[in-house]
Amino acid sequence: MFGIVINKQGYKIEFVALNEDDTVQFYELKDNEQVIKKDWNVANVMIKPKWNFDTLIWEETATQEEIAEYNNNIMSAL
């Protein structure tokens, strides 16, 4: 099982593996951090994912410029 550590604003901090009892492996949660298990695979392909506490969905918060730069870096690496 996997999850995403978020800060109190909902921004992704770290992608983590979870034990069978849902405890985080190899990462110590800091104050005001929590793990979101829902749709981790959706958030993991976003550039700047943010968890929306009202709608309970991940939102992409990267600007068009950041997305273009990210895509250019990916293409340059190929």
N, C-alpha and C positions, 0 to 999 in steps of 0.2 A: 504494500500500500504506500501511496505517496501523498504529500501535502505541500502546501505553500505557507511559509511563515510570513505574516504580515505585521506591519506596525499599526499603531492606533488610528492612523489616517486611512489604512486599508492598502497601502502600497506593498508590493512584494519585496521581501527582504532576501529570502532564500528558498530554494526548492529542496525538500527533504524527503528522506525515506522514513517510514513509520514502522515500528514493531507491531506485532499482532495485537497488543493492547493499546495501540494508537499513541504510544510514547514516541518521541522524536529520537532518531538515531543520529549520533555524531554532531549534534547541535544543541546548545543550551539556550533555551528561550530566555530572553531578557524581559525586563519590566515592560508592560504594555505591548508585548508581542503575543500572537496567538497563531494557531495552525488552522488553515482552511483546507478541507479535504475535497469539497465539492468542485467538480470540473477543473481539477488541477491541470489536466492535460490541455484545457483551453488557455489557461493563464500561462502555461509554460511556453507557448508559441508566440505570446505577445511580447512586445519590446518593453513597455512600461505598464504592466497590469496593475489594476487597482480593484480591490474588492468593494462592491457597493453594499453597504450594510442594510440599506432599505430594500433593494430589489433582489439581493442575494445572488448577484451575478458578477462576473469579472468584466471590467471595462478597459479598453485600450486607451491610455492617456498620452501616448507619444504623439507629437505633432507630425504633420505631413513631412516636414523637413527632417525630423528624426527618423521617420520610417524610410525616407529616401536614402539618407545617409547609411542606415543599417543595411538596406538592400544593396547599396553600392559596395559596402564593405564585404558582404557575403559574395557578391559577384567577383570582386577583386581577389578573393581568397581561392577561387576555383581555378 
